[in-house]
Amino acid sequence: MHPLPDQTGRTVVVTGTTSGLGLALSTALARAGARVLMTARDVTRGRAAVRGAGGELVLLDLADLGSVRAAAAEIRERTGDRVDVLVNNAGVAMGPRADTADGFELQIGTNHLGPAALTWLLMPALRAAGDPERPSRVVTTSSLGHRTGRLDPDDLGWRRRRWSPNAAYGASKLANLLFAAELDRRLRLSGDPVLSVAAHPGMTESSLLANSFRRGATLQARLFAPWERWLTSPVSEGVGPQLAAATGPVHGGDYLGPTGLGETRGPAGPARRSAAAQDPVLAGRLWQVTAAATGITPDPGRRLDA
């Protein structure tokens, strides 16, 4: 991991920070001088994580929109309504079929709907902290899995289609890239000093499988687990694209990932999107459906709908 640019005076929010990529992100950013607000669902694990990383704990469950609203309000109050970087890192994968507190399929709810809601709710704080010379940033974390994703905006809950853990995960990661692209388009139209960028960690040893075991892992997760440490790169390497997206020289709309071995590992650089992830009509439709599902007014607002 290369040294980061000095982050003194910057306030960063990172979701999903009790282990894996989120903990590594938070630790690196705090060591570079940033004030890091670290979100966690579990207060005990969250307190342990912030002690080790040097951050501040915010309780947040992305699978509960009430929790998202409460956490966003707390973050805005504690930061004086100024957030320089939001890293939407938290996610779930390979668990059994389950629903969120609001009745959404768990993977689309946790990986897309919750982060989208949090982004919209924190946009006033991101806008206030940014300026044309140093814009604020929203970093959306996707995955190589988005390339197999198929998204039906009218059936985000998989009520009409046959559900599988891999299909649902791929769809949620495709939704991440579509949301990041549509957010970038609208920020450009509004002229707000905020950049929307995306990143993926390649094949990185993380806590996703461990978390899935706690929920009752699927057969695919159990079959993959013995091979994980042989097929994946360490978290210290996999976190590179997210750190580059959060602190390095980027443009709105960029998508970063590892540049070696089919984007599975290596130094950060431009990553490849699937054709579906570049579909502006699908991105616009997802934006509208997400607003209706979450009940949160998008920001940048509806005045920009086109």
C-alpha positions in Angstrom: 0.0 0.0 0.0 1.5 3.3 -1.1 1.5 6.3 1.3 -1.6 8.4 0.9 -1.7 12.2 0.3 -2.1 14.1 3.5 -5.7 14.0 4.6 -5.5 16.4 7.5 -8.6 18.4 7.9 -10.7 16.0 5.8 -13.8 14.2 7.2 -14.4 10.8 5.7 -17.4 8.4 6.2 -16.7 4.7 5.6 -19.4 2.1 5.8 -18.8 -1.5 6.9 -15.7 -1.1 8.9 -15.5 -3.8 11.5 -13.2 -6.0 9.3 -11.7 -6.5 5.9 -11.6 -3.7 3.4 -13.6 -1.2 5.5 -11.3 -1.6 8.5 -8.2 -1.3 6.2 -9.6 1.8 4.5 -10.5 3.5 7.8 -7.1 2.7 9.3 -5.2 4.1 6.3 -7.2 7.2 6.1 -6.9 7.9 9.8 -3.2 7.4 9.7 -3.1 9.9 6.8 -4.7 12.5 9.1 -8.4 12.3 8.2 -11.2 12.3 10.7 -12.9 9.0 9.9 -16.5 8.2 10.9 -16.7 4.4 10.8 -20.1 2.7 10.5 -21.0 -0.6 12.0 -24.1 -2.6 12.7 -22.8 -4.2 15.9 -21.8 -1.8 18.7 -19.3 -4.2 20.3 -17.4 -5.0 17.1 -17.7 -1.4 16.1 -16.0 -0.1 19.3 -13.2 -2.6 18.8 -12.7 -1.5 15.2 -12.6 2.3 16.0 -10.1 1.7 18.8 -7.8 -0.1 16.4 -8.2 2.3 13.5 -8.4 5.6 15.3 -11.9 6.5 14.0 -15.3 7.4 15.5 -18.2 5.0 15.6 -21.6 5.5 14.0 -24.1 2.8 14.3 -25.7 2.0 10.9 -27.6 -1.0 9.4 -27.9 -0.5 5.7 -30.6 -3.1 5.6 -32.9 -0.8 7.7 -33.8 2.5 6.1 -34.8 3.9 9.5 -31.2 3.2 10.6 -29.9 4.9 7.5 -31.9 8.0 8.2 -30.8 8.1 11.8 -27.2 7.6 10.9 -27.2 10.3 8.2 -28.7 12.8 10.7 -26.1 11.9 13.3 -23.3 12.3 10.8 -24.5 15.6 9.6 -24.8 16.9 13.2 -21.4 15.6 14.4 -19.6 16.9 11.4 -21.2 20.4 11.3 -22.8 19.3 8.0 -19.5 18.9 6.2 -18.3 15.6 4.8 -15.4 15.5 2.3 -15.6 11.8 1.3 -18.2 9.1 1.6 -17.0 5.6 0.9 -19.9 3.2 0.4 -18.0 0.0 1.2 -20.3 -2.2 3.2 -22.0 -5.2 1.5 -23.3 -8.7 1.8 -22.9 -11.7 -0.5 -23.6 -15.4 -0.8 -26.1 -15.6 2.0 -29.4 -17.4 2.0 -32.6 -15.8 0.7 -33.6 -13.1 3.2 -35.3 -9.7 3.3 -34.3 -6.4 4.8 -36.2 -4.7 7.6 -38.2 -2.9 4.9 -39.0 -6.0 3.0 -36.5 -5.8 0.2 -34.3 -8.7 -1.0 -31.3 -8.5 1.3 -28.5 -8.1 -1.3 -30.1 -5.3 -3.3 -31.3 -3.7 -0.1 -27.9 -3.7 1.6 -25.7 -3.3 -1.4 -27.7 -0.7 -3.3 -30.8 0.8 -1.7 -29.2 1.5 1.6 -26.1 3.1 0.2 -28.1 5.1 -2.3 -30.3 6.4 0.5 -27.3 7.3 2.6 -25.6 9.1 -0.3 -28.7 11.3 -1.0 -29.2 12.1 2.7 -25.5 13.1 3.1 -25.4 15.1 -0.2 -25.9 18.5 1.6 -22.9 17.8 3.8 -20.8 16.7 0.8 -21.9 19.7 -1.2 -21.0 22.1 1.7 -17.5 20.6 2.1 -16.5 20.6 -1.6 -15.2 23.4 -3.8 -14.2 23.6 -7.4 -10.5 23.2 -6.5 -11.0 20.2 -4.3 -14.4 18.6 -4.8 -15.9 16.2 -2.3 -16.3 12.6 -3.3 -18.7 9.7 -3.2 -16.9 6.4 -3.7 -19.2 3.5 -4.7 -17.8 0.0 -4.3 -18.7 -2.5 -7.0 -17.3 -5.9 -7.9 -16.1 -8.0 -10.8 -19.4 -9.8 -10.2 -21.3 -6.9 -11.8 -20.3 -8.3 -15.2 -22.7 -11.3 -14.8 -25.4 -9.1 -13.3 -28.8 -8.7 -14.9 -31.0 -6.0 -13.5 -34.8 -5.7 -13.7 -35.7 -2.3 -12.1 -39.3 -3.4 -11.9 -38.4 -6.6 -9.9 -35.6 -5.5 -7.6 -37.0 -7.9 -5.0 -36.8 -11.0 -7.2 -40.5 -11.7 -6.7 -41.2 -12.6 -10.3 -37.9 -14.2 -11.3 -36.0 -17.2 -10.0 -33.7 -16.0 -7.2 -30.2 -17.3 -6.7 -27.5 -15.8 -4.5 -25.0 -15.3 -7.4 -27.6 -13.6 -9.6 -28.8 -11.4 -6.8 -25.3 -10.4 -5.9 -24.4 -9.6 -9.5 -27.5 -7.5 -9.9 -26.7 -5.5 -6.8 -23.2 -4.8 -7.9 -24.4 -3.8 -11.4 -26.8 -1.5 -9.6 -23.8 0.1 -7.8 -22.2 1.1 -11.1 -25.4 2.3 -12.6 -26.1 4.5 -9.6 -22.6 5.9 -9.6 -22.9 6.8 -13.3 -26.2 8.4 -12.9 -25.1 10.3 -9.8 -22.1 11.5 -11.8 -24.4 12.7 -14.7 -26.6 14.6 -12.3 -23.7 16.2 -10.4 -22.3 17.4 -13.7 -25.7 19.0 -14.7 -26.1 20.6 -11.3 -22.5 21.9 -11.1 -22.1 20.8 -7.5 -18.5 20.4 -6.3 -18.9 16.7 -5.7 -17.4 13.8 -7.7 -19.0 10.4 -8.1 -16.4 7.6 -8.7 -16.5 3.9 -8.3 -14.0 1.2 -7.5 -13.7 -2.6 -7.0 -11.1 -4.6 -5.1 -10.7 -7.5 -7.5 -10.4 -10.9 -5.9 -9.6 -9.9 -2.3 -9.6 -11.9 0.9 -12.4 -10.2 2.8 -15.1 -10.8 5.4 -17.9 -11.3 3.0 -17.7 -15.1 3.2 -17.2 -15.1 7.0 -20.3 -12.9 7.3 -22.3 -15.2 5.1 -21.4 -18.2 7.3 -22.8 -16.3 10.3 -26.1 -16.0 8.3 -26.0 -19.6 7.0 -23.8 -19.9 4.0 -24.9 -21.1 0.6 -23.4 -24.1 -1.1 -21.3 -21.9 -3.4 -19.8 -20.1 -0.4 -18.9 -23.3 1.3 -17.3 -24.7 -1.8 -15.3 -21.5 -2.4 -14.1 -21.0 1.2 -11.2 -23.6 1.2 -9.8 -22.0 -1.9 -10.2 -18.4 -0.9 -6.7 -17.7 0.5 -5.1 -19.2 -2.6 -7.3 -17.3 -5.2 -7.4 -13.9 -3.5 -5.0 -11.1 -2.8 -4.5 -9.7 0.7 -6.7 -6.9 2.0 -3.7 -4.6 2.1 -3.5 -4.9 -1.7 -7.2 -5.1 -2.5 -8.0 -1.9 -0.7 -5.8 0.1 -3.2 -8.5 1.0 -5.7 -10.8 2.3 -3.1 -8.1 4.4 -1.5 -7.1 5.7 -4.9 -10.7 6.6 -5.6 -11.0 8.4 -2.2 -7.7 10.3 -2.2 -6.0 10.1 -5.6 -6.3 12.2 -8.8 -9.7 11.2 -10.3 -12.4 12.6 -12.5 -16.1 12.2 -12.0 -17.4 9.0 -13.5 -14.1 7.1 -13.1 -14.1 3.4 -12.2 -10.9 2.0 -10.7 -9.8 -1.6 -10.0 -6.7 -3.8 -10.0 -4.9 -3.8 -13.3 -3.3 -7.2 -13.2 -4.6 -10.8 -14.0 -8.0 -9.8 -15.4 -8.5 -7.1 -12.8 -8.2 -9.7 -10.0 -5.1 -8.1 -8.3 -2.3 -5.6 -8.8 -2.0 -1.8 -8.7 -5.1 0.4 -9.1 -6.0 1.7 -12.5 -9.0 2.1 -14.9 -11.4 -0.8 -14.7 -13.8 -2.2 -17.3 -17.6 -1.9 -17.1 -20.0 -4.4 -18.7 -22.3 -3.1 -21.5 -25.2 -3.1 -19.0 -23.3 -0.9 -16.6 -22.9 1.7 -19.4 -26.7 1.8 -20.2 -27.9 5.4 -19.5 -31.5 4.4 -19.8 -31.2 1.6 -17.3 -29.3 3.9 -15.0 -32.0 6.6 -15.1 -34.8 4.0 -14.5 -32.9 2.6 -11.5 -32.5 6.1 -10.1 -36.3 6.6 -10.3 -37.2 3.2 -8.9 -34.7 3.6 -6.0 -36.3 6.9 -5.0 -39.7 5.3 -5.0 -38.5 2.2 -3.1 -36.7 4.2 -0.4 -39.1 7.1 -0.1 -36.1 9.5 -0.2 -35.9 12.5 -2.5 -32.8 12.2 -4.7 -30.1 14.7 -4.5 -29.2 16.2 -6.9 -32.9 16.7 -7.2 -35.8 16.0 -9.6 -35.3 19.4 -11.3 -32.6 17.6 -13.3 -34.7 14.7 -14.6 -34.3 14.3 -18.3 
